[in-house]
């Protein structure tokens, strides 16, 4: 069995005509017909309903067609990843990540290094607005940011990675509302440390307070997660953070977590600018400089979802995954 036989079958199903299918494959009609007959002989089944014309696929043929499409799709993915590794091995990749998603970066690096062990990666922390601008200006090849912050003009390829869940977090010494959930009114009564107002994560929190008609007691604002973590672990202030932005040692620190009623859950996405919008001379170190690189980056972004599901959320005790049918990575106190 040869891959070209599978290609012939897919083309014939698409064109519904032997001559047109042969033309699309760049072969003669007898060569295409012979290739499909050889495939039938090897499998011992009839794939094509034919006389002198194409009348469709048999039931067995439909199953073979599905298998052929899956096989060629898998092969295409393998070729793309191999080409990506060959093109930028020893090169550099620039990534911009918003602060609430910084702990996704190690999972991203793990995925990239599996494909390209010699890859040099430059990671910087920016706001979603700055990430969008720097992707357009070709200072970044990849961004991790809120999906709803991406422009709707189709310039960027993107892949939703997970739905962000904000929670109230505080050390064990801080008195929090009883139960697994708390309201915005209860949150407003607590001394809080929050991310800066220019960050989308903070804007979502402010919108929650505003919709509830209450004013929060904000004692500290910063764009540095390390400072927020220090205040949390020191038991001085409470905070409202995405689960992905909780301290790495949350399981050992004794932090209390509460779900927030009526809090928005925006999608966090990986975004890359397709190569057709870039010029080779502008792309740093050749990354994303031809028609293949955009697809390579997009393919690697899609691999992150399973890493996030199995790594990011397991550090938050008492949190459980939503039903598998949801497929959005939603988590909440169990």
C-alpha positions as CSV (number, residue, x, y, z in Angstrom):
1,X,0.0,0.0,0.0
2,X,1.3,3.4,-1.0
3,X,0.3,6.9,0.3
4,X,-0.4,8.0,-3.2
5,X,-3.2,5.4,-3.4
6,X,-4.8,7.1,-0.4
7,X,-4.4,10.5,-2.1
8,X,-6.1,9.1,-5.2
9,X,-9.1,7.9,-3.1
10,X,-9.5,11.3,-1.4
11,X,-9.3,13.1,-4.7
12,X,-11.8,10.8,-6.3
13,X,-14.3,11.4,-3.5
14,X,-13.8,15.1,-3.7
15,X,-14.0,15.4,-7.5
16,X,-16.6,12.6,-8.0
17,X,-15.1,12.0,-11.5
18,X,-12.1,9.8,-12.5
19,X,-10.6,12.3,-15.1
20,X,-10.9,15.3,-12.8
21,X,-9.5,13.4,-9.8
22,X,-6.5,12.2,-12.0
23,X,-5.9,15.8,-13.2
24,X,-5.9,17.1,-9.6
25,X,-3.3,14.5,-8.6
26,X,-1.1,15.1,-11.7
27,X,-1.4,11.6,-13.1
28,X,-3.2,9.9,-15.9
29,X,-6.7,8.4,-15.4
30,X,-5.5,4.9,-16.0
31,X,-2.8,5.4,-13.3
32,X,-5.3,6.6,-10.8
33,X,-7.8,3.8,-11.6
34,X,-5.0,1.2,-11.3
35,X,-3.8,2.6,-8.0
36,X,-7.3,2.4,-6.5
37,X,-7.8,-1.2,-7.8
38,X,-4.5,-2.1,-6.3
39,X,-5.7,-0.7,-2.9
40,X,-8.9,-2.7,-3.2
41,X,-6.9,-5.9,-4.0
42,X,-4.6,-5.4,-1.0
43,X,-7.5,-4.8,1.4
44,X,-9.7,-7.5,-0.2
45,X,-12.7,-5.2,-0.4
46,X,-14.6,-3.2,-3.0
47,X,-14.1,0.5,-2.4
48,X,-15.6,2.1,-5.5
49,X,-19.0,1.6,-7.0
50,X,-18.2,1.8,-10.7
51,X,-19.0,0.8,-14.2
52,X,-17.5,3.1,-16.6
53,X,-18.3,6.0,-14.4
54,X,-17.9,6.8,-10.7
55,X,-21.1,6.1,-8.7
56,X,-19.8,6.6,-5.2
57,X,-18.1,4.7,-2.4
58,X,-19.3,1.5,-0.9
59,X,-19.8,1.3,2.9
60,X,-16.4,-0.3,3.2
61,X,-15.0,2.4,1.0
62,X,-16.4,5.1,3.2
63,X,-14.6,3.6,6.2
64,X,-11.3,3.4,4.2
65,X,-11.8,7.0,3.1
66,X,-12.1,8.1,6.8
67,X,-8.9,6.2,7.7
68,X,-7.1,7.6,4.6
69,X,-7.9,11.2,5.7
70,X,-6.7,10.6,9.2
71,X,-3.5,8.9,8.0
72,X,-2.6,11.8,5.6
73,X,-3.5,14.4,8.2
74,X,-1.2,12.8,10.8
75,X,1.5,12.6,8.2
76,X,1.1,16.3,7.3
77,X,1.4,17.2,11.0
78,X,4.6,15.1,11.3
79,X,6.1,16.8,8.2
80,X,5.2,20.3,9.6
81,X,6.8,19.6,13.0
82,X,9.9,18.1,11.3
83,X,10.2,21.2,9.1
84,X,9.7,23.5,12.0
85,X,12.6,21.7,13.9
86,X,14.8,21.9,10.8
87,X,14.1,25.5,10.0
88,X,14.7,27.1,13.4
89,X,16.9,24.6,15.3
90,X,19.6,26.7,17.0
91,X,17.5,29.8,16.3
92,X,15.4,31.9,18.6
93,X,11.7,32.3,19.4
94,X,10.3,35.4,21.1
95,X,7.3,35.0,23.3
96,X,5.1,37.6,25.1
97,X,3.0,36.5,28.0
98,X,0.5,38.4,30.2
99,X,1.2,38.2,34.0
100,X,-1.8,36.1,35.0
101,X,-0.6,33.3,32.6
102,X,3.1,33.4,33.5
103,X,2.9,29.9,35.0
104,X,1.7,28.5,31.6
105,X,5.2,29.3,30.2
106,X,7.1,26.3,31.6
107,X,4.5,24.0,29.9
108,X,5.0,26.0,26.6
109,X,8.8,25.6,26.9
110,X,8.4,21.9,27.5
111,X,6.4,21.5,24.4
112,X,8.8,23.5,22.2
113,X,11.9,21.8,23.5
114,X,10.5,18.4,22.8
115,X,10.2,19.5,19.1
116,X,13.4,21.7,19.0
117,X,15.9,20.8,21.7
118,X,18.4,23.5,20.7
119,X,15.8,26.3,20.5
120,X,16.6,29.5,22.3
121,X,13.5,31.1,23.8
122,X,13.2,34.8,24.9
123,X,10.2,35.2,27.2
124,X,9.0,38.7,28.3
125,X,5.9,39.7,30.4
126,X,3.6,42.3,28.8
127,X,0.0,43.4,28.9
128,X,-2.4,41.9,26.3
129,X,-2.4,45.2,24.5
130,X,1.4,45.3,24.2
131,X,1.5,41.7,23.1
132,X,-0.9,42.5,20.2
133,X,1.1,45.5,19.2
134,X,4.4,43.6,19.3
135,X,3.0,40.7,17.3
136,X,2.0,43.1,14.6
137,X,5.4,44.8,14.7
138,X,7.2,41.4,14.5
139,X,9.0,41.8,17.8
140,X,7.2,38.6,19.0
141,X,6.3,35.4,17.3
142,X,4.0,34.1,19.9
143,X,1.7,35.6,22.6
144,X,-0.2,34.2,25.5
145,X,-3.1,36.5,26.2
146,X,-6.9,36.9,26.5
147,X,-8.7,35.7,23.5
148,X,-11.2,38.5,23.6
149,X,-8.3,41.0,23.4
150,X,-7.3,39.8,20.0
151,X,-8.4,42.0,17.1
152,X,-11.2,40.7,15.0
153,X,-9.6,41.4,11.7
154,X,-8.3,37.8,11.2
155,X,-4.6,38.9,11.3
156,X,-3.7,36.4,14.1
157,X,-4.0,32.6,14.3
158,X,-5.1,31.6,17.8
159,X,-6.0,28.6,19.9
160,X,-8.0,28.8,23.1
161,X,-6.0,27.1,25.8
162,X,-8.3,27.3,28.9
163,X,-11.1,29.3,30.5
164,X,-9.6,31.5,33.2
165,X,-11.2,31.2,36.6
166,X,-10.8,34.0,39.2
167,X,-10.8,33.1,42.9
168,X,-10.4,34.8,46.2
169,X,-7.2,33.7,47.9
170,X,-5.9,34.5,51.3
171,X,-3.6,33.0,54.0
172,X,-5.1,30.9,56.8
173,X,-4.8,33.8,59.2
174,X,-7.3,36.0,57.2
175,X,-10.9,35.6,58.1
176,X,-12.9,34.8,54.9
177,X,-16.6,34.3,54.3
178,X,-17.8,30.8,55.3
179,X,-18.5,28.4,52.5
180,X,-17.1,27.7,49.0
181,X,-18.5,30.8,47.4
182,X,-18.4,34.5,48.2
183,X,-20.2,37.5,46.8
184,X,-18.8,40.7,45.5
185,X,-20.2,42.5,48.5
186,X,-18.2,40.2,50.8
187,X,-15.1,40.7,48.7
188,X,-15.5,44.5,49.0
189,X,-15.2,44.3,52.8
190,X,-11.7,42.6,52.7
191,X,-8.3,44.4,52.4
192,X,-7.2,43.5,48.9
193,X,-4.0,43.5,46.8
194,X,-4.8,43.4,43.1
195,X,-3.1,43.6,39.7
196,X,-2.7,47.0,38.1
197,X,-5.7,48.6,36.4
198,X,-4.2,48.4,32.9
199,X,-4.4,44.6,33.0
200,X,-7.3,42.8,31.6
201,X,-7.5,40.5,34.6
202,X,-8.0,43.5,36.9
203,X,-10.5,45.0,34.5
204,X,-12.7,41.9,34.9
205,X,-12.5,42.2,38.6
206,X,-13.4,45.9,38.6
207,X,-16.3,45.1,36.3
208,X,-17.6,42.5,38.9
209,X,-17.5,45.1,41.7
210,X,-19.1,47.8,39.5
211,X,-21.9,45.5,38.4
212,X,-22.5,44.6,42.1
213,X,-22.6,48.3,43.0
214,X,-19.9,48.1,45.6
215,X,-16.4,49.7,46.0
216,X,-13.5,47.4,47.0
217,X,-11.0,48.1,49.7
218,X,-7.8,48.0,47.6
219,X,-4.6,48.4,49.7
220,X,-2.0,47.5,47.0
221,X,-1.9,47.6,43.2
222,X,1.0,46.2,41.2
223,X,1.9,44.5,38.0
224,X,4.3,42.1,39.8
225,X,2.9,38.8,40.7
226,X,5.8,38.1,43.0
227,X,4.7,41.1,45.2
228,X,1.1,39.9,45.3
229,X,2.3,36.4,46.3
230,X,4.4,37.8,49.1
231,X,1.5,39.7,50.5
232,X,-0.8,36.7,50.2
233,X,1.7,34.3,51.8
234,X,2.6,36.8,54.5
235,X,-1.1,36.9,55.6
236,X,-1.3,40.7,55.2
237,X,-3.8,41.0,52.4
238,X,-6.2,38.9,50.4
239,X,-6.3,38.9,46.6
240,X,-8.4,38.0,43.6
241,X,-6.4,36.1,41.1
242,X,-6.8,33.6,38.2
243,X,-6.1,30.0,39.3
244,X,-3.2,29.9,36.8
245,X,-1.6,32.9,38.7
246,X,-1.8,31.4,42.2
247,X,1.6,30.8,43.9
248,X,3.4,27.6,42.8
249,X,3.5,26.4,46.4
250,X,-0.2,27.0,47.1
251,X,-0.6,23.4,48.2
252,X,2.0,23.9,51.0
253,X,1.2,27.4,52.0
254,X,-2.2,26.8,53.5
255,X,-3.9,29.4,51.3
256,X,-7.7,29.6,51.5
257,X,-9.6,29.7,48.2
258,X,-13.1,30.8,47.5
259,X,-15.1,30.7,44.3
260,X,-16.5,34.1,43.3
261,X,-20.2,34.2,42.3
262,X,-20.9,35.7,38.9
263,X,-17.3,36.2,37.9
264,X,-16.5,36.2,34.1
265,X,-14.4,33.3,32.7
266,X,-12.6,34.6,29.6
267,X,-10.6,32.3,27.4
268,X,-6.8,32.5,27.5
269,X,-5.3,31.8,24.1
270,X,-2.0,31.3,22.3
271,X,-1.7,33.7,19.3
272,X,0.7,33.9,16.4
273,X,0.8,36.0,13.3
274,X,0.4,34.0,10.1
275,X,3.4,34.2,7.8
276,X,1.4,35.7,5.0
277,X,1.3,38.9,7.0
278,X,5.0,39.0,7.6
279,X,8.1,39.8,5.5
280,X,11.1,37.6,5.8
281,X,13.4,40.5,6.4
282,X,11.3,41.6,9.4
283,X,11.1,38.3,11.2
284,X,13.7,37.9,13.9
285,X,16.2,35.1,13.1
286,X,14.0,33.7,10.3
287,X,11.1,32.6,12.6
288,X,7.7,32.7,10.9
289,X,9.5,34.0,7.7
290,X,7.8,31.7,5.2
291,X,4.4,30.2,4.5
292,X,5.0,27.2,6.7
293,X,6.1,28.8,10.0
294,X,2.7,30.1,10.9
295,X,1.2,26.6,10.7
296,X,4.1,25.2,12.7
297,X,3.5,27.6,15.6
298,X,-0.2,27.1,15.5
299,X,0.3,23.4,15.6
300,X,2.5,23.6,18.7
301,X,0.1,26.0,20.4
302,X,-2.6,23.3,20.1
303,X,-0.4,20.9,22.0
304,X,-0.5,23.1,25.1
305,X,-4.1,22.3,26.1
306,X,-3.4,18.8,27.5
307,X,-0.3,20.0,29.3
308,X,-2.3,22.8,31.1
309,X,-5.1,20.4,32.0
310,X,-2.7,18.0,33.7
311,X,-0.3,20.5,35.3
312,X,-1.7,24.0,36.0
313,X,-4.8,23.2,37.9
314,X,-3.6,20.3,40.0
315,X,-1.8,22.8,42.3
316,X,-5.0,24.2,43.6
317,X,-6.4,21.8,46.3
318,X,-10.1,21.3,46.4
319,X,-10.6,22.3,42.8
320,X,-12.1,19.9,40.3
321,X,-12.5,19.9,36.5
322,X,-15.8,20.6,34.8
323,X,-17.4,17.8,32.8
324,X,-15.2,16.5,29.9
325,X,-17.9,17.6,27.4
326,X,-17.2,21.2,28.3
327,X,-13.6,21.1,26.8
328,X,-12.9,24.6,28.1
329,X,-10.6,23.8,31.0
330,X,-13.0,25.3,33.6
331,X,-12.1,24.7,37.2
332,X,-13.9,25.5,40.4
333,X,-13.8,24.5,44.1
334,X,-15.1,20.9,44.3
